């Protein structure tokens, strides 16, 4: 009777362990979903920030173009007023335009670099999350294998005990029959 109770106890423990592992799997899935949502939110925030930066750069470009147009209008007026100083002023305005273009190109390059850096950062994060998921799966598989192995060993022990009990019963029956004769 003790052995049957022990078997029920072991089976109960195994069922409890299975439920615990199932709860752990559910919690890990929930955590993974939260991480995926956080990653998606971060990507959307980065995209939104990049879109705002692009809009600001476009506005700056428009303002620079307006400023450039105003400079060209002033230059033309000054050329009409005085021919002698026009050559120097034209050269200065051309240099200013080149500087503005260089600044604009630099801003565009910086923006592209920042975008690529953000993309690389998220790619690294995604890779880390994928590696973490694979590791957790391996750990779950190892735990499942260990649990199955433990249950199998307990079943073998129980089967051995049952066989011994059958042999004892058989021996007692034989002894009882011998005593009756």
Secondary structure as UniProt FT lines:
FT   HELIX           2..81
FT   TURN            84..85
FT   HELIX           86..180
//
